[in-house]
């Protein structure tokens, strides 16, 4: 991908981290015996109260308590360090910070589908791919794109 795009993404993440630092000031007493984390939803799924309740219940399995909801994308949790032994032992990572599709999965799939479609069109326009091969390539790209959308919607 383009270096300017990566720089813009990195700058946006730095701004978000700085904002979270301002929103979550801790003194020594706050930190003594506690650990904190922020769980993020790439697609703002925390606007749905059922999803928020499900997240709270899942996090409680590992001893986490909801502290506050910043917005539809971020919820902060805390837990006593002595509750680390509560790890559910299941597939749920007690230190997860993403809910739903992670930040790199969706763009990676979208880029792959786009690359597949562009490659097919370029090959066809240069005569390296006959016109009979182009429709299956477009169909394959479209099916992948539909699968991507279904994955995102199912996780809501």
C-alpha positions in Angstrom: 0.0 0.0 0.0 0.9 3.6 -0.3 3.3 5.1 2.4 1.1 8.2 2.8 -1.9 5.9 3.6 0.2 4.1 6.2 1.3 7.4 7.7 -2.3 8.6 7.9 -3.4 5.4 9.7 -0.5 5.7 12.1 -1.3 9.4 12.8 -4.9 8.5 13.4 -3.9 5.8 15.9 -1.6 8.2 17.7 -4.4 10.8 18.0 -6.7 8.1 19.4 -4.1 7.0 21.9 -3.5 10.6 23.0 -7.2 11.1 23.4 -7.5 8.0 25.5 -4.6 9.1 27.7 -6.4 12.4 28.3 -9.7 10.5 29.0 -8.1 8.0 31.5 -5.9 9.8 33.9 -4.7 7.5 36.7 -3.0 8.3 40.0 -0.9 5.8 42.0 -3.9 4.7 44.1 -5.9 4.0 40.9 -3.2 1.7 39.6 -2.4 -0.1 42.8 -3.7 -3.6 42.4 -5.7 -2.9 39.3 -5.2 -3.4 35.5 -7.1 -1.7 32.8 -7.9 -2.3 29.1 -9.9 -0.8 26.3 -11.9 -3.0 24.0 -12.5 -1.6 20.6 -15.0 -2.3 17.9 -13.9 -1.4 14.4 -17.5 -0.9 13.2 -19.0 0.9 16.2 -21.0 -2.1 17.3 -21.2 -0.9 20.9 -24.2 1.2 19.8 -26.2 -2.0 20.2 -27.0 -2.6 23.8 -27.3 -6.4 23.4 -23.8 -6.5 22.1 -22.5 -4.4 25.0 -24.2 -6.7 27.5 -22.7 -9.8 25.7 -19.3 -8.2 25.8 -19.7 -7.4 29.5 -20.7 -11.0 30.3 -17.8 -12.4 28.3 -15.3 -10.1 30.0 -16.7 -10.9 33.4 -15.7 -14.6 32.9 -12.1 -13.4 33.2 -12.8 -11.0 36.1 -13.1 -7.8 34.1 -15.7 -5.1 35.1 -16.9 -2.4 32.7 -15.7 0.9 33.9 -17.1 3.2 31.1 -18.2 3.4 27.6 -16.3 6.1 25.7 -18.3 5.8 22.5 -19.7 3.2 20.1 -16.2 2.1 19.4 -14.5 1.9 22.8 -15.3 0.5 26.2 -12.9 0.5 29.1 -12.6 -2.3 31.6 -10.8 -2.9 34.9 -10.0 -5.8 37.1 -8.1 -6.5 40.3 -4.8 -8.2 39.5 -5.6 -11.0 41.9 -8.5 -12.0 39.5 -6.0 -13.0 36.8 -6.5 -16.6 38.0 -10.1 -16.4 36.7 -9.1 -16.9 33.1 -11.9 -18.9 31.6 -9.4 -21.2 29.9 -11.6 -21.1 26.8 -10.9 -19.5 23.5 -11.5 -16.0 24.9 -8.3 -14.1 25.3 -8.5 -12.3 28.7 -6.4 -9.5 27.2 -8.3 -9.0 24.0 -8.7 -5.4 22.9 -10.8 -6.0 19.7 -14.4 -7.1 19.4 -15.6 -8.5 16.2 -13.5 -8.3 13.0 -10.1 -6.9 13.8 -8.7 -3.8 12.2 -6.5 -5.6 9.7 -8.7 -8.5 8.6 -11.4 -6.6 6.7 -9.0 -4.2 4.9 -6.8 -7.2 3.9 -9.7 -9.1 2.4 -11.0 -6.0 0.7 -7.5 -5.4 -0.8 -7.2 -9.0 -2.0 -10.6 -8.8 -3.7 -9.9 -5.5 -5.3 -6.5 -6.8 -6.5 -8.1 -9.8 -8.0 -10.7 -7.8 -9.9 -8.2 -5.2 -11.1 -5.7 -7.8 -12.2 -8.5 -9.6 -14.2 -9.6 -6.4 -15.9 -6.0 -5.4 -16.7 -5.2 -8.8 -18.1 -8.4 -8.8 -20.2 -7.8 -5.3 -21.5 -4.3 -6.2 -22.6 -5.5 -9.3 -24.4 -3.7 -11.7 -22.0 -7.0 -13.0 -20.8 -9.7 -14.0 -23.2 -13.2 -12.6 -22.7 -14.5 -16.0 -21.7 -12.2 -16.0 -18.6 -13.2 -12.6 -17.4 -16.7 -13.3 -16.2 -15.6 -16.2 -13.9 -12.9 -13.9 -12.5 -15.5 -11.1 -11.8 -17.9 -13.7 -10.3 -15.1 -15.0 -8.0 -14.3 -11.5 -6.9 -17.9 -10.7 -6.3 -18.5 -13.9 -4.3 -15.4 -13.1 -2.1 -16.8 -9.6 -1.6 -20.2 -10.9 -0.6 -18.6 -13.4 1.8 -16.7 -10.5 3.4 -19.9 -8.6 3.9 -21.7 -11.6 5.3 -18.8 -12.1 7.8 -19.0 -8.5 9.0 -22.8 -8.6 9.3 -22.9 -12.0 11.1 -20.5 -10.6 13.8 -22.8 -7.8 14.6 
